[in-house]
Amino acid sequence: MPAVSRRAVVLAVCAALLAALFAVAAFAPLPFSLAAPGQTVNVLGKDEGEPVITITGTPTRKTTGQLRMTSIVATGPDATVKLNDVVDSWFATDRAVLPRDSVYPAGKSPKEVERRNLGDMRESQHDATAAALRYLNRTDENIDVRLRLGDIGGPSAGLFLALGIIDKLDGDGHGGDLTGGRTIAGTGTIAPDGTVGAVGGVGLKTQAARRDGATVFLVPKAECSDASGELPKGLRLVPVRKLDDAVSSLRALATGKGRVPSC
């Protein structure tokens, strides 16, 4: 057989093997989860028919505007994610590809993950209350704060729960709403001392925020670049490091006085 023919045969065999590999890869399950923008909840309103924030032991004020915490949703631990799903999601602005272990840690059952997320949420609620009352210098008062967010888990609503408590108790400090009547959205963990922490998934959360009418999005300072990457038109990013930053920025937006930082 002439040498050129042997090369042709080898190339044909290699091409066939590659085609087979791509075919297998296209249909084989991959260790990824697909994420998308999730629900948003106005912490000044209700979730599943119940108030998100209930405060007793002190007068509260009627609020307008909205403070919307944001979330993402991911495919379940048993969902089959294939190569074409990954490729499609890679180029989509409203989807993201995540390592499955980052969503569902190896060795943990879905029930264990759910329990952990709900535990994180309960701790976040406690920290949000502590941070808000500390900010208002009202930690020595007999104020009872009850927070409810249905079955939403994780700590990423902490910042907005703290802002909601402040708005219900103090507003902008001058009789007005902390929101200025706007729909404000965002994300961020909160520590009892008011430190705001990063959460992940901010690009998808900005999509959810704009979808649900927000014009301003509060983002942990460390995640400015992630949030800026696919920022929806009409949504303004405001970076925060501390609860004080968030309140100051919202007051400046509401009154038109003062500096509002940007990413």
Backbone hydrogen bonds, N-H to C=O, Kabsch-Sander energy under -0.5 kcal/mol:
donor,donor_aa,acceptor,acceptor_aa,energy
5,S,2,P,-0.5
6,R,2,P,-1.7
7,R,3,A,-2.3
8,A,4,V,-1.8
9,V,5,S,-2.3
10,V,6,R,-2.7
11,L,7,R,-2.9
12,A,8,A,-2.3
13,V,9,V,-2.6
14,C,10,V,-2.8
15,A,11,L,-2.7
16,A,12,A,-2.3
17,L,13,V,-2.5
18,L,14,C,-2.8
19,A,15,A,-2.6
20,A,16,A,-2.3
21,L,17,L,-2.6
22,F,18,L,-2.7
23,A,19,A,-2.2
24,V,20,A,-2.5
25,A,21,L,-2.8
26,A,22,F,-2.3
27,F,23,A,-1.0
27,F,24,V,-0.6
28,A,24,V,-1.8
30,L,81,V,-3.1
32,F,30,L,-2.1
33,S,98,L,-3.0
35,A,96,A,-2.9
36,A,73,V,-2.4
38,G,71,S,-2.7
41,V,69,M,-1.9
43,V,41,V,-0.9
43,V,67,L,-2.8
45,G,42,N,-1.9
47,D,50,E,-3.0
50,E,47,D,-1.5
52,V,45,G,-2.5
54,T,146,R,-2.7
56,T,144,D,-2.5
61,R,168,K,-2.9
66,Q,182,R,-2.6
68,R,66,Q,-0.5
68,R,184,I,-3.6
69,M,41,V,-2.4
69,M,67,L,-0.7
70,T,186,G,-1.1
71,S,39,Q,-0.6
73,V,36,A,-2.5
75,T,34,L,-1.9
79,A,76,G,-1.4
81,V,79,A,-0.7
82,K,80,T,-0.5
83,L,25,A,-1.0
84,N,26,A,-0.6
86,V,82,K,-2.1
87,V,83,L,-2.7
88,D,84,N,-2.4
89,S,85,D,-2.4
90,W,86,V,-2.1
91,F,87,V,-1.1
92,A,89,S,-0.9
95,R,92,A,-0.6
96,A,35,A,-1.9
98,L,33,S,-2.9
98,L,96,A,-0.5
100,R,31,P,-2.1
102,S,99,P,-1.6
103,V,99,P,-0.7
103,V,100,R,-1.1
104,Y,100,R,-3.6
108,K,105,P,-1.9
113,V,109,S,-2.4
114,E,110,P,-2.4
115,R,111,K,-2.4
116,R,112,E,-2.3
117,N,113,V,-2.6
118,L,114,E,-2.4
119,G,115,R,-2.2
120,D,116,R,-2.5
121,M,117,N,-2.0
122,R,118,L,-2.3
123,E,119,G,-2.2
124,S,120,D,-2.3
125,Q,121,M,-2.5
126,H,122,R,-2.0
127,D,123,E,-2.5
128,A,124,S,-2.6
129,T,125,Q,-2.1
130,A,126,H,-2.2
131,A,127,D,-2.8
132,A,128,A,-2.4
133,L,129,T,-2.5
134,R,130,A,-2.0
135,Y,131,A,-2.4
136,L,132,A,-1.9
137,N,134,R,-1.2
138,R,133,L,-3.0
141,E,138,R,-1.2
143,I,141,E,-2.0
144,D,56,T,-2.6
144,D,142,N,-0.5
145,V,143,I,-0.6
146,R,54,T,-3.1
146,R,144,D,-0.5
148,R,52,V,-2.4
152,I,149,L,-2.3
154,G,117,N,-3.1
158,G,155,P,-1.7
159,L,188,G,-2.6
161,L,157,A,-2.2
162,A,158,G,-2.2
163,L,159,L,-2.2
164,G,160,F,-2.1
165,I,161,L,-2.0
166,I,162,A,-2.1
167,D,163,L,-2.5
168,K,164,G,-2.1
169,L,165,I,-1.6
170,D,166,I,-3.4
171,G,166,I,-1.5
172,D,176,G,-2.6
173,G,170,D,-1.9
175,G,170,D,-0.5
180,G,177,D,-0.8
182,R,179,T,-1.5
184,I,66,Q,-3.0
184,I,182,R,-0.7
185,A,216,V,-2.8
186,G,68,R,-1.4
187,T,218,L,-1.9
188,G,156,S,-1.7
189,T,197,G,-1.8
191,A,195,T,-1.6
194,G,191,A,-2.7
196,V,241,R,-2.9
197,G,189,T,-1.2
205,K,201,G,-1.9
206,T,202,V,-2.1
207,Q,203,G,-1.0
208,A,204,L,-1.9
209,A,205,K,-2.4
210,R,206,T,-2.3
211,R,207,Q,-2.2
212,D,208,A,-1.6
213,G,210,R,-1.8
214,A,209,A,-2.5
215,T,183,T,-2.0
216,V,183,T,-1.0
217,F,236,R,-3.2
218,L,185,A,-2.5
219,V,217,F,-0.5
219,V,238,V,-2.2
221,K,240,V,-2.5
223,E,220,P,-2.5
224,C,221,K,-1.6
227,A,223,E,-2.2
228,S,224,C,-2.1
229,G,225,S,-1.1
231,L,228,S,-1.1
235,L,232,P,-1.5
236,R,215,T,-2.5
236,R,234,G,-0.5
238,V,217,F,-2.6
240,V,219,V,-2.0
243,L,194,G,-2.3
246,A,242,K,-1.7
247,V,243,L,-2.4
248,S,244,D,-2.7
249,S,245,D,-2.5
250,L,246,A,-2.3
251,R,247,V,-2.6
252,A,248,S,-2.2
253,L,249,S,-2.3
254,A,250,L,-2.5
255,T,251,R,-2.3
256,G,252,A,-2.0
